[in-house]
Amino acid sequence: MIISHKYRFIFIKTRKTAGRSIETYLSSLCDCRDVFTPVFPPEPGHRPRNYMRRWDIRPELGAAGYAGKVQAVLDWLGKRPFRNHSTAAEIKARVNPEIWRDYTTFCVDRNPWEKTVSHYNTCRHYRNPPGDFEDYLSRAEYCFNYPSYCDRSGNVLVDRVLHYENLEDELADLFAALGVPFRRGVITNAGRIVRQSKPDYREIYTDKQKALIERVFSREIVLNGYRF
């Protein structure tokens, strides 16, 4: 995630949405005051900075649910108010209220049917990988992003949720408004984004699997207007 005082924005990093590429691109443009959390494994050109310090944890403990309280305590003990995948709610609780109010907050989300296929392909490289796609779905280890940019009641906390499918155009518009230099082709070509020769995600699903994702990801589908 990124907090840029130079350009007055906060970037909340979601999963399977080119977040690493966005971070790497912006790392050289932002200055020494800005916050960049580490990425793992390290990415050439990405420089982490200013992500460790103590903060007043008490208001957060009063507002968060059980899981949020546990994460807050772990973060406080590690002196890391900001992690690579810090949620909007966590960041809002840990920055100056004026910063959250005045800076542009944004993230990226992705069509859940396509995102699920991408996550499946990633999981195949993990320890204890799934077998086929049906085996992956049976594990119910889905790649949800809405908890990163919504509060506990499901309200969107960020100013903009960009669409991965139209990422370059939407980033170009946003960065123009923020005064951030932008070169087309950099985001999709950076990091580990490799899309050539991959089948259309629609070819992978059975009708039953398609309906499953529609049900499981109903919140993200409604929030972002996705269709199969």
N, C-alpha and C positions, 0 to 999 in steps of 0.2 A: 504494500500500500504506500501511498505517497501523500504528504502534506507539503504543498508548495506555497511558501510565503511570497516568493518572487512573482508567481502568476496567480496566486490567490485561488487555489483549488485543492480539493481533497479527492483522491482516487481510491475507491474501495475495490480491492481485487477479488473477483469471483473466480470460479473454477471452470476450466475448459473454454475460456473466452479471450485468449490472446493476452492475458494479463502480464505475463512475463515479457512479451514483446513490447507492450506499452511502457512498462517500467524501464526496460533497457533503453528504449528510445528517449524517454524523458530524463534519464539519469544525467546525461551530458548537458542538457539544456537548463536544468535547475541549478541552484547555487548551494553554497556551503551551509546555509541556514535551514535548508529544507530537510524533510524527513523521508528517508527511504529505508524500508525494512529489507533484510537480506533475502535472497532467493536461493533455493537449494535444488540442484547443485548450482554453484556460482555461475553467473552469466558474464562473458566478456563484455566490457563496457558498462556494466552495472556496478555502481559504487554505493553500498549501504552507508547511512549516516544518521545520527541524531535520533535513534529509535529507542534509546535506553535512558531512563530516569525514574525517579520516584514521583508519585502524584497522590493526591488525597483520594483514597479509595472509599471513604465512608458514604458519600452520597450514592455511589454505585451499588454498594452492598444493600442499601435500603430499597433500591428500585429493581434490581435484577432478580430473576428466578433462581432456583437452586443451581442449575448448571452455570448460569452467568456468574453467580457468586463464587463458585469454585474456580472458574476460569479467571475471574478478577483477582482472587487471592494468589493463584499460581503466577499470574502476570506480575503482580506487585512484588512477590518474593523474588522474581527474576529480574526486577527493575526494567521490565519491558512493557510499557503501556501500549506499544504498537507492534503487532506481529504481521507476517506476510499476508495473512487472511483475517486481519482484524475486521470485525463487523462494524457497520455504520453506528449501531447503538453503543458499542464499546468506544469508538473514536469520539462520538458526541459527548460521552460522559467524561472523557479524559483530556479534551482540549478546552481552551478558553471559550466560553459561550459566544463571544463576539466572533471568534474565528469560524465556528460552526455556522453562525448566522450569516456572516458576510462572505464567506468563500463559497465557490461553486462546488457542490458535491456530486460525484458521478460514479457510475460503475457500468459494466457490460453484462448482458445476459444473452442467452442463445436458445433457439428453438429446442425444446426438450427432447424431441425425437432424435434430432441430429446430435445433441449434446450427449444423450445416453449412449449412442453408438460410439462416439469419440471416447467417452469414459470407459466403456467396455474394452476398447482397443488399448487404452492405457493400462487398465487392470490386468490385461494379459501379460504384462511385463513385471507385475508385482510378484512377491512371494505368495504361494498358494493361489495361482491364477485361476480364473474360471475356465470352464471348458468351452462349450459353444455359447451362443448368445442367450439361449433359453436358460442355461445354467447360471449365467450372470444375472439375469432378471430374477431368478428364483432366490438369489441371495439378498435381494432388496437393499442393496448398498447403493442407493441412488445418489446422483450428483445434484443436490438441491442448491440453488443460489439465493432464493428469496430470503432465507434467514440472514444473509449478509447485508441486505439493504432494506429490510423491513423490521419494525419493532415487534414485540411479542403479540400484539393485536393484529398484525398483518398490514399495518400502515406503512407505506413507502416513506423512508426517511431521507432519501437523496433527491437532489434536484433533477437529475437526468439518469435514466436507465437506457443506455445505448444498445442497439441491436447488433449482435455479432455479424449477422447476415448482411448488414449495410454499414459495417464498421468504419471503413475509410471515409465515406461521405459524412457520416455523423461525427466522427472525430474531426474532420476538416472544419465543419461548421462550429463545433464547440471550441476547438483550439483557436479559430479565427476570432471568436468572441472574447477569449481569454488572452489573446496576444501571444499564443504559443506558436513558434515556427513549426510548420508541418510539411513533410515531403511524402507524397503518395508512394506506396510500394514498400515503405520501410517497416510498417507494423506487420503485415502479413508475411514478410520475408525474414523477419527476425526470429530469434528463439528457436522453437521446435515446431513451428507451424508448417506442416507438409500435407498438402491436400491433393497433389497430383495423383491420378490413377486410382482414386478411391471411388467405390461405387456410390451411387445415390443412396442416401440412408433409407429412402422409401422402399427400396428393393429388398431390404433386410427384414422388414417386419411382416409378421402374419397379422391377420385382422385382430386376433385375440391380443397379441403383443401391443399393437397400436392402441387398442382400447385401454390396456393396462397403463400405458404411459399417459394417456389422456386423463385417466382418473388420478393417478399418483401425482402428476404435475399440474393439477387443475389450477392451483393458485398462480403459478408462473404463467400458465397459458392465458388466464383471465387478465392478469396484470399487464402483460406485454402483447396481447392480441395475436398469439401464435396459432398457426394452423398446421396440420400435417402436410 
